[in-house]
Amino acid sequence: MKDLSLYIHIPFCKTICLYCNFVTFAHKNKKIPQYADAVIKELEFQSQKFGDRVIESVYFGGGTPSLIDPHYIELIFGTLRNRFRINPNAEVTIECNPESLDEKRIEKYRLAGITRISLGIQSFNKETLARVARPHDDKTAYKALDALAATGFENFGADFIMGLPYQTYGSFKREIEEILSYHPAHLSAYFLSYDTKRIDIFIKDSPDEDAQLQMYEFLTTRLKKEGYVHYEVSNFAKPGFESVHNLRYWRQKEYVGVGVSAHSYADGKVWENGCDFEAYLENPLAEGEKISIDGDLERMDLIMLNLRTFRGIDVKEYEKRFSDFDDLVEKAGPYLDSGQLAMTGGRLHATDKGFLILDRITKDLI
Ligand code: SF4
């Protein structure tokens, strides 16, 4: 029986952070009930095609899914349960922001069947958070972490960003020590994207690339010491707590995304929903153009996605699927010699040193 993951996009936020590149809205909360109806309609529609698949993971992402009343999460998840075959051990994640997470909400999520919480902290520095217009401050972040601890919700992750204004190597180190004292099962730390639309407003206050690389080196060493597995370029987890949903993306497993701007990959094709909120409410069943992922596109996707994870590329599988295996080996040679790539158990993968220049390696291998 084939499997599948489901992504549900909840495009509502309290305010719009200056570095945000996602499709989300700060002044459309009145339309949350209508949006939930539209998502349910789209889920019912997708279940006609994919209802026989076994659902291995569900991900409520955004936006800020914790901003909407948990009642809507229950409604959407209820439809999912009725229309799809969910593996009883499926991972069900919800992205939350500190300003909209408390003990009551956590309990409601638990009752609704949520198994994993991903908390967007980004920084514990009050000035940094204010500078990028985050909707929470340091105290709110600690409160949300205390709520997770009080409810005993163990499978939670915390997200951080390297490269935010006023951040230094020293302040980043202190923040990591602080979050470790809450024992998160999962930790993500992303580099600030230079494609950020409004980066000009604050980039002069941000640490330079060298400082960011220093932070990343500290992070990989410190978290390893603490027993975390560095399983993807920006992601670390206690053994057994790697994100099933995200690993499926990186391993080219199939997923269907529901909601405004959501992406999908299934039956050898990718497609995405439009980004126009009102148009989505009017017709949530309008899928974007479907593009076949085969030949060179499939090869590029495999290299790009697999290399992000510590398992890397299964070379035997690569040789079976594509004709340019010798070319790949030749291009990997210099990186293997320099210790930025390694071959372990038949898999070509980046080392910690390699993760630092992954974009360059990927480009060269492609
Ligand atoms: S909370 Fe997240 S999704 Fe919302 S605006 Fe900020 S970065 Fe974007």
Boltz pocket constraint, residues with backbone or C-beta under 6 A from the ligand:
constraints:
  - pocket:
      binder: B
      contacts: [[A, 12], [A, 13], [A, 14], [A, 15], [A, 16], [A, 17], [A, 19], [A, 20], [A, 21], [A, 22], [A, 24], [A, 62], [A, 63], [A, 64], [A, 97], [A, 120]]
      max_distance: 6.0
